[in-house]
Amino acid sequence: KYGDVNEEVGDEIETITHDTLSLDLSKYIYEYIGLEIPYKKLHPRFREQISNDDHDPLVYQTETYKKLDIEDDIDPRWKTLLKLKNN
């Protein structure tokens, strides 16, 4: 709408003067695109995992701890190959 001053009347209505040469539509384009992006749909199994993970305490492991676990579980036939890989 044309008016005496530039102002936002409502969510979708702005008044502009007759002297206005350009309009900043970036806000409206951003909102339009944001509404067009669909929500991410998750399989119910994954939704349960996410909700359960929120209440569990976080457990951190060091690299040496992980390395010890791996070495204990290795088949003796593969230990020589692991030695070659680590060199």
N, C-alpha and C positions, 0 to 999 in steps of 0.2 A: 504494500500500500504506500501511497505517497502521503507524506505529512510534513510538518514544519521542522522536525528534528529526527535524527537517526536514533531509533530505539527499538528494543525487542518487546512487542506487545504480548506475545504468547509463545508457546513452544514452536509454532510453525509460522507465525506472523511477525513481520518486522515492518516498521515504517521507515521510509527513506525519503530524503529530500529530492527535489527535481534536479539538483546539481550533482548527485551521486553518479560517478563514472564507472565504478566497479563494486562488485559485491564479494565478500569473503564467504564462500560456501563450504570451506574446508570442514567446519564443525558438522554441518548437515551430511556431507559425504562420509565423514568418519562414522557418524552414528548409523547411517544407512548400511554401510559395509559391515559394521559390527553386528547389526541385526541380521544380516544375511548369512553370516558364518554359522553353520549348524553346531550344536553341542556335540561333544564327543560321546558316542554311545559305547558303553562297556558291557561286556558279557557279565552276567550275574556272578560268575565265579570270581572274576577280577574285582568286582565291587566289594565282595566279602573280604578279599585279601587286603584291599585298601583300608576298609573300616577296621579290620583287626590290627593292621600295622600301626594305626594311630595310637593305640594304647600300649603297645609293646615297647620295652626299653631298647635303646640302641646298643648294639654290641659291636665293638671295634676289635680287630685283630691286627697284629703287627705282621710284617712280611716274614720275619723269622718263624713266627708261630705257624703261618700257612705253609712255609717251606718244610717244617718238621712234620706236619700232617701229611704232606705229599710224599715225603721220603718214607714214612712208615707204611703207607698203603701200596708202595710200588712192588711189583712182582720182581723177585730176585733176577729173573732173566733179563729184565729191562734196566737194571741198575748200571750195567756197563755202558749202555747207550746214554743214560742220564749223565754219567761222568764225562763222556765225550762232548755232550751238549754244553755242560757247564765250563769246559775249558775253552 
